[in-house]
Amino acid sequence: MGTWGTGIKSNDTSSDIYDDFFKLYNEGKSVKEISDQLVTENKELIENKSDSNNFWFALALCQWECKQLENPLLEKIKKIIESKSDLLIWKELEATDVDIKQREIDLNKFLTKLQTEKKTAKKIVITKYYNSIFKKGDCFIFKMIDGNYGGALVLTDEQNTEIGANFIALTDISKIEKPTINDFKEAEVYIKREKDVNHLLAKFGKIKIEVNDISQIGMVTAVDFKREKIEFETIGNLKLYREYKIGNSFRGIPWNQLLQIVPNKENDEKLYGKPKTKIKLSKWTKWHWL
């Protein structure tokens, strides 16, 4: 149980259950349906002494916010708080006397809240879903801040998600005239030398900033695209023979930044030198024998 405070939602279990509940609530499911589902899906939490109370506290809070707190659940919460069994668990987990005392205060306030009817039920917030702007393999172009055309290859796409993400590879294309598909076939991923954290050392609590070659591959989203007034043109689609693997650490690329990266090449190289790494788009667009 990850805990960062004495409040009802100040732990991983309660916070996760609360978020899961309202995600389903905003999808239109009934409070009873959601409650049954969460109980079924979280048997291990409920049977875990350290997590059980936090599960029930979160569920009760959610039902109360929806003005549908079930009486048996209210009685269950009342019994846990009045018996001080939750405080015994905190003591067993070696919480400080100050935290235990504050936890008791927070629990009593919580019980008073549950026993007071909420004036209005929490409103359903309809989650909007997006399709990514481009299809995997799309080659799209745009005019950069220096007046030349740049381009990017789309490595991934997705449908019906909360952000509609594409992972794209910015290319080294920089042309006065509109690029063609052949330009993409011969293009390389744009590589930029920049300051970067040594993640291997960071795992051991040591922060070291290094200058590394960074491939300009990252995520753009349909959500952000709606806010930008930038013109892009898809000039064709290349079949991708290799899947792009999204790692745990990746960068987001603001749409308008696409117009600035390549034109700043000269200044970047004055600061950190020319990159030594080369990655051709053919890494994904050509068949490679294993």
Buried (B, 14 or more C-beta within 10 A) or exposed (E): BEBEEBBBBBBBBBBBBBEBBBEBBBEEBEBEEBBEBBBEEBEEBBEBEBBBBBBBBBBBBBBBBBEBBBEEBBEBBBEBBEEBEBBEBBBEEEBEEEBBEBBBEBBEEBBEBBEEEBEEEBEEEEEEEBEBBBEBBBBBBBBBEBEBBBBBBBBBBBEEBEBBBBBBBBBBBBEEEEBBEEBBBEBBBBBBBBEEEEEEEEEEEEEEEEEBBBBBBBBBBBBBBEEEEEEBEEBEBBEBEEEBEEEEEEEEBBBBEBBEBBBBBEEBEEEBEEBEEEBBBBBBBBEEEE
